[in-house]
Amino acid sequence: MQPDLKFILRHPAHFFAIGFGSGLSPVAPGTAGSLAAIPLYLILAYFLPLGPLLAVVGLSFVAGVWFCEVTGKALGVPDHGGMVWDEIVAMWLILAFTPPDWSWYAIAFLLFRLFDIWKPFPIRYFDQHVKGGFGVMLDDLLAAGYALAVLKLLERFYG
């Protein structure tokens, strides 16, 4: 089954799992979801200091397990490519620790996409062996960890 606007409006979990519609992109929905995360992050960061912002990210991760579990079952594909809530939450986490500058945001975005697509060890292992909504969310969280590590190294040398 391919999600469409009618599908995402059928259930709140679908709406969030499909990234408010960004996962409907016919090309690179994960990248579209990652891009959609940036303006949403800027709104959150405008209103929330770091601590509450990280709490929102944590709650979004937990809620994402349910969003992706429900939506994956409805689509018949546990980790459907149109589900991008995992990319959105991972990008929020990375951006929370990224210097507030558009060039750093671009680097953060590119690093996350690199590690999310490449899936170096142990990301690929967990992607293949941890199923359900938690598995969907976990591999992107790990990719965010790699992206943050490289970002902090770059920041140390060039920041």
C-alpha positions in Angstrom: 0.0 0.0 0.0 1.3 3.5 -0.9 0.3 6.2 1.6 -1.6 9.2 0.3 -3.3 12.3 1.8 -6.4 10.3 2.7 -4.3 7.7 4.5 -2.4 10.2 6.6 -5.6 12.0 7.6 -7.2 8.7 8.6 -5.3 8.3 11.9 -3.2 10.8 14.0 -0.4 8.2 14.1 -0.3 8.1 10.3 -0.1 12.0 10.2 2.9 12.1 12.4 4.6 8.9 11.1 4.4 10.3 7.5 5.9 13.5 8.8 2.9 15.8 8.2 2.9 14.7 4.6 6.6 15.1 3.9 7.0 11.4 3.6 4.7 11.4 0.6 7.5 12.8 -1.5 7.9 10.6 -4.6 11.6 11.1 -4.4 13.8 10.5 -1.3 11.1 10.8 1.3 13.7 10.3 4.1 15.5 13.4 2.8 12.2 15.3 2.5 11.4 14.4 6.1 14.8 15.5 7.3 14.4 18.8 5.5 10.9 19.2 7.0 12.5 18.8 10.5 14.6 22.0 10.2 11.8 24.6 10.2 9.9 22.6 12.8 13.1 22.6 14.9 13.6 26.3 14.5 10.0 26.9 15.8 10.7 24.6 18.8 14.1 26.2 19.5 12.6 29.7 19.4 10.2 28.9 22.2 12.1 26.3 24.3 15.4 26.4 26.0 17.7 23.3 25.6 16.3 21.2 28.5 12.6 21.4 27.6 13.6 21.0 23.9 15.4 17.8 24.7 12.4 16.6 26.7 10.2 17.2 23.6 12.7 15.3 21.5 12.7 12.4 24.0 8.9 12.4 24.1 8.7 12.6 20.3 11.0 9.5 20.2 8.7 7.5 22.5 5.6 8.7 20.6 7.3 7.9 17.4 7.6 4.2 18.4 3.8 4.1 18.6 3.3 6.3 15.4 5.6 4.0 13.4 4.2 0.8 14.8 0.6 1.7 14.0 1.4 3.1 10.6 3.7 0.3 9.6 1.0 -2.2 10.4 -1.6 -0.2 8.5 0.7 0.0 5.5 1.7 -3.7 5.7 5.4 -2.7 5.7 6.9 -2.3 9.2 9.6 0.2 8.0 7.8 1.8 5.0 10.0 4.5 3.3 7.2 7.1 3.7 7.4 6.9 7.5 9.8 9.8 8.3 9.0 10.7 11.9 12.3 8.9 12.8 14.2 11.2 10.5 12.4 14.3 12.0 13.2 13.4 15.6 16.8 12.4 14.8 17.3 15.8 13.0 15.8 17.6 16.0 18.3 15.9 18.3 21.3 16.8 16.0 20.1 20.4 15.6 19.8 20.8 19.3 23.6 20.4 19.5 24.5 22.2 16.3 25.8 25.8 16.3 22.9 28.1 15.3 24.1 29.0 11.9 22.8 27.9 8.5 26.1 26.5 7.3 26.3 24.3 10.4 22.7 23.3 9.9 23.5 22.2 6.3 26.5 20.2 7.5 24.3 18.6 10.2 21.7 17.7 7.6 24.3 16.2 5.2 26.0 14.2 7.9 22.7 12.8 9.1 21.6 11.8 5.6 25.1 10.2 5.0 24.9 8.0 8.1 21.2 7.3 7.7 21.7 6.0 4.2 25.1 4.3 4.7 24.1 2.7 8.0 27.6 1.8 9.3 28.0 -0.7 12.1 25.9 -1.2 14.3 23.2 0.8 12.6 22.6 -1.8 9.8 22.6 -4.6 12.3 19.9 -2.9 14.4 18.0 -1.9 11.3 17.8 -5.5 10.3 17.3 -7.1 13.7 15.2 -4.8 15.7 11.6 -4.7 14.4 8.5 -2.7 15.0 8.2 1.0 15.8 11.2 0.9 18.1 13.4 -0.6 15.4 12.2 2.2 13.0 13.2 4.9 15.5 16.4 3.2 16.8 18.5 3.2 13.6 17.9 6.9 13.0 18.8 7.6 16.6 22.1 5.8 16.0 22.7 7.6 12.8 22.1 10.9 14.7 24.8 9.8 17.1 27.3 9.3 14.3 26.4 12.6 12.8 26.7 14.4 16.1 30.2 12.8 16.7 31.5 14.0 13.3 29.8 17.4 13.7 31.5 18.0 17.1 34.8 17.0 15.6 34.3 19.4 12.7 33.2 22.1 15.1 36.3 21.6 17.2 38.6 22.1 14.3 36.6 24.6 12.2 34.2 26.2 14.6 
